[in-house]
C-alpha cells in the first residue's frame, strides 16, 4: 500500500491532463452514438473476424457504405504532437487509401495523406503544406511494403504529427514518413515559415466503414515550451460525450474510485488506469489499493 494525500492526487491528475489532452476516446462513449459526419461508435473483438472474446473494444467507424469525417477545435503551437491510434485493417481496405489527417492554421493547412500511386498501384503516404513559404514535405513510401512503420492486418497503428522547433514531421509507430520511395532514409520534414504559428483545427477525413479509430489526443512534445490544448469550445458536430464514466466517486465507506487516470510513458504515449483509494480512519489521507490498479 502507498499512502497518498488527496490534495496531492488531485494535483497530479491535473498535471497529467495538461500534458495529454484526449480529443476522442470511444471507450468513454456509448455504442451507436453518432459523432462527426457519417461516423458512429461501434464495438467488436480486437480481431473483428471473431464473434466471441473475453473483452470487446470500442472504436469509431463510418456507417455502412459511407465515408466519415470529424474535426476538433484545438490550440496547438510551438512543440506539440497529435496522436491518432487506428486499425491498419489492410485485409479489408483499412486506413490506407483516401484517409487524411490535417492541421489548420487559418487558410494554411498541413496534411498527412494515405493515397495510392496511380502508376505502381501501391499504397503510399505524403506530408504536404499549402503554404508557399513552408519548405520540404513529400512522400511516396509504400505503406504495405513496410516503409514508414505501417503494420497491416488488424494491428493498431500510432500515427503522429509532431512539431519541434519549427519543423513538422509525421511518424507511424515511431518511424518517420520518408521524403520519397527512392529516398526512404530521408524524412519528409516540413520547415515552417512561422515556427510559432497556432493551429486551431484538426480534421480527420476519409474514414471508411472498415476502419477502426481508437483514440485521438494531443500533448506537449517538449514540456519546457509548448502550447497544446483541445480547446474549450463545443465538441465536434454530432458529439455528445458524457464524462460520467470517468468521474471520480467517493463512497460513505471511505473509498475513492478514480476510473480514469492518464499516465504518460517514456515514449510520449499514455496509458489510462482505473484505480481505487481507501481513506484512513479520521484523516484525509488515502491508501492506494494496488490490487485495484488496472488499465482500461
C-alpha positions in Angstrom: 0.0 0.0 0.0 1.2 3.5 -0.7 0.0 6.4 1.4 -1.3 9.3 -0.7 -2.8 12.6 0.3 -6.0 13.5 -1.6 -4.7 17.0 -2.5 -1.6 15.5 -4.0 -3.7 13.1 -6.0 -5.8 15.9 -7.5 -2.7 17.9 -8.3 -1.1 15.0 -10.1 -4.2 14.4 -12.1 -4.4 18.0 -13.2 -0.8 18.0 -14.3 -1.3 14.8 -16.3 -4.4 16.2 -18.0 -2.4 19.2 -19.2 0.4 17.0 -20.7 -2.1 14.9 -22.7 -5.4 16.0 -23.9 -7.8 13.4 -25.2 -9.8 14.8 -28.1 -11.6 11.5 -28.8 -11.8 8.4 -26.6 -14.5 5.9 -27.8 -14.0 3.8 -24.6 -16.0 6.5 -22.7 -18.8 6.7 -25.3 -21.9 4.6 -25.9 -22.2 2.1 -28.7 -24.3 3.5 -31.5 -23.6 7.1 -30.6 -23.1 9.4 -33.6 -20.2 11.7 -33.9 -18.8 13.9 -36.7 -20.1 13.3 -40.2 -21.3 9.7 -41.0 -19.4 8.3 -38.0 -20.7 6.1 -35.2 -19.3 4.3 -32.1 -19.0 0.5 -32.7 -17.8 -2.4 -30.7 -16.1 -5.7 -31.6 -13.5 -8.2 -30.5 -9.9 -7.0 -31.0 -9.9 -9.3 -34.1 -13.2 -8.2 -35.7 -13.4 -11.6 -37.5 -14.0 -13.2 -34.1 -17.6 -13.2 -32.7 -16.7 -14.3 -29.2 -14.0 -12.9 -26.9 -13.4 -12.1 -23.2 -13.2 -8.3 -23.7 -14.5 -6.2 -26.6 -13.2 -2.8 -27.8 -15.0 0.3 -28.8 -14.0 2.4 -31.8 -15.2 5.0 -34.3 -16.0 3.9 -37.8 -18.2 5.1 -40.7 -21.8 4.0 -41.1 -22.2 1.3 -43.8 -21.3 2.4 -47.3 -20.4 6.0 -46.2 -17.2 7.9 -45.7 -16.8 9.8 -42.4 -15.1 13.0 -41.3 -14.5 14.6 -37.9 -13.0 17.9 -36.9 -11.7 19.1 -33.5 -11.2 22.7 -32.3 -7.6 22.9 -30.9 -5.0 25.3 -29.9 -1.6 23.9 -30.8 1.6 25.9 -31.1 5.4 25.5 -30.8 6.4 22.0 -29.7 3.5 19.6 -29.7 2.2 16.3 -31.1 -1.1 14.9 -32.4 -1.5 11.2 -32.0 -4.1 9.1 -33.9 -4.5 5.5 -33.0 -6.2 3.5 -35.7 -6.6 0.0 -37.1 -4.4 -1.0 -40.1 -7.1 -3.2 -41.4 -5.4 -3.9 -44.7 -7.2 -7.2 -45.2 -10.5 -5.3 -45.9 -9.2 -2.0 -47.1 -8.5 -0.3 -43.7 -6.8 3.0 -43.4 -4.7 3.0 -46.5 -6.3 4.9 -49.3 -8.2 8.2 -49.1 -7.7 9.0 -45.5 -6.1 12.2 -44.3 -5.1 14.0 -41.1 -4.9 17.8 -41.4 -3.8 20.6 -39.2 -5.4 24.0 -40.0 -3.9 27.4 -39.2 -6.2 29.9 -40.8 -6.0 29.4 -44.6 -2.8 27.3 -44.2 -3.0 23.6 -43.8 -0.5 20.7 -43.3 -1.8 17.3 -44.4 -0.7 13.7 -44.0 -2.5 11.7 -46.7 -2.8 8.0 -47.3 -3.1 7.6 -51.1 -2.4 5.2 -54.0 0.3 5.6 -56.7 -1.6 5.8 -60.0 1.2 4.0 -61.9 2.5 1.5 -59.5 -0.8 0.8 -57.8 0.8 0.7 -54.3 -0.3 2.4 -51.2 1.8 5.4 -50.1 1.9 8.3 -47.7 2.6 12.0 -48.2 3.1 15.0 -46.0 2.5 18.4 -47.5 1.7 22.1 -46.7 -0.2 24.5 -48.9 1.8 27.5 -47.5 4.2 28.5 -50.3 6.6 29.9 -47.7 6.9 26.5 -46.0 9.6 24.1 -47.4 10.1 20.4 -47.6 7.5 17.7 -47.4 7.0 14.8 -49.8 6.0 11.2 -49.7 5.6 8.1 -51.8 6.5 5.4 -49.3 4.9 2.1 -49.8 2.7 1.6 -46.7 2.2 -2.2 -47.1 5.8 -2.8 -48.0 7.0 -1.9 -44.5 8.1 1.7 -45.2 7.0 4.2 -42.6 6.5 1.6 -39.9 3.0 0.6 -41.0 1.6 -2.6 -39.6 -1.0 -4.5 -41.6 -3.7 -7.0 -40.6 -5.8 -5.9 -37.6 -2.8 -4.1 -36.0 -3.3 -0.7 -34.2 -1.0 1.9 -35.6 0.0 5.1 -33.8 0.2 7.9 -36.4 1.7 11.2 -35.2 2.2 14.7 -36.4 5.0 16.3 -34.4 6.2 19.9 -34.4 9.5 20.7 -32.8 11.4 24.0 -33.2 9.5 25.0 -36.4 9.8 21.6 -38.1 6.8 19.3 -38.8 7.3 15.6 -39.2 4.9 12.6 -39.5 5.5 9.2 -37.9 3.9 5.8 -38.0 4.8 3.7 -35.0 7.9 5.8 -34.3 9.2 5.5 -37.9 9.2 8.8 -39.9 7.4 9.3 -43.2 10.1 9.2 -45.9 10.6 12.0 -48.4 10.0 9.6 -51.3 10.0 6.0 -52.3 13.5 6.4 -53.7 14.8 8.3 -50.6 13.2 6.3 -47.8 16.1 7.1 -45.5 15.3 10.9 -45.5 12.2 12.2 -43.6 9.6 14.3 -45.3 10.2 17.1 -42.9 8.3 20.4 -43.5 10.2 23.5 -42.3 7.5 26.0 -41.2 7.9 29.7 -42.2 6.3 30.7 -38.9 7.7 28.5 -36.2 5.3 29.7 -33.6 2.1 29.6 -35.6 -1.0 28.3 -33.9 -3.2 25.5 -35.4 -6.8 26.0 -34.5 -8.4 22.9 -36.1 -7.6 19.2 -36.6 -9.5 17.3 -39.2 -9.5 13.5 -39.8 -11.3 12.6 -43.1 -11.8 9.7 -45.4 -12.8 7.2 -42.7 -14.4 4.1 -44.2 -16.8 1.6 -42.6 -13.9 -0.9 -42.4 -11.6 1.5 -40.4 -11.4 1.5 -36.6 -10.4 4.8 -35.0 -9.5 4.1 -31.3 -8.3 7.5 -30.0 -7.1 11.0 -30.8 -5.0 13.0 -28.4 -2.6 16.0 -28.3 0.2 16.9 -26.0 3.5 18.7 -25.4 6.4 17.2 -27.2 8.8 19.3 -25.0 7.3 20.4 -21.7 9.6 23.4 -21.4 8.0 25.2 -24.4 4.6 24.1 -25.6 1.0 25.1 -26.1 -1.3 22.2 -26.7 -5.0 22.1 -25.9 -8.2 20.6 -27.1 -9.8 24.0 -26.5 -12.9 24.9 -24.6 -15.3 25.2 -27.5 -18.2 22.8 -28.2 -17.2 19.2 -29.2 -17.2 18.2 -32.9 -20.6 18.1 -34.8 -22.8 15.2 -33.6 -20.7 14.6 -30.4 -22.5 14.1 -27.1 -19.7 12.7 -24.9 -20.6 12.0 -21.3 -18.0 12.4 -18.7 -19.8 10.3 -16.1 -17.9 7.2 -17.0 -14.6 8.9 -16.0 -15.9 10.9 -13.0 -14.2 10.1 -9.6 -16.6 8.9 -6.9 -16.3 8.9 -3.1 -18.4 6.4 -1.1 -19.6 6.7 2.5 -17.3 3.7 3.3 -14.3 5.9 2.6 -13.3 4.6 -0.8 -12.4 6.9 -3.6 -12.8 5.4 -7.1 -11.0 7.2 -9.9 -12.0 5.4 -13.2 -9.6 7.3 -15.5 -6.0 8.2 -14.6 -3.9 9.1 -17.7 -0.2 8.3 -17.1 2.5 9.3 -19.6 5.2 6.8 -20.6 8.8 7.3 -21.7 7.8 7.2 -25.4 5.4 10.1 -25.4 2.3 7.9 -25.2 -0.1 7.4 -22.3 -1.9 4.5 -20.5 -5.3 5.1 -18.8 -5.8 3.3 -15.5 -8.7 2.6 -13.2 -7.7 2.9 -9.6 -9.2 2.9 -6.0 -8.0 4.6 -2.9 -9.1 3.8 0.7 -9.4 6.6 3.3 -7.5 6.2 6.6 -9.8 6.5 9.6 -10.0 10.0 11.0 -7.8 11.6 8.4 -7.8 13.0 4.8 -5.0 10.6 3.8 -5.7 7.8 1.3 -4.0 4.5 0.7 -3.8 3.3 -2.9 -5.2 -0.2 -3.3 -2.5 -1.7 -5.6 -4.7 -4.7 -6.4 -7.3 -2.3 -7.9 -5.0 -0.7 -10.5 -5.8 -1.9 -14.0 -5.5 -0.5 -17.5 -8.8 0.5 -19.2 
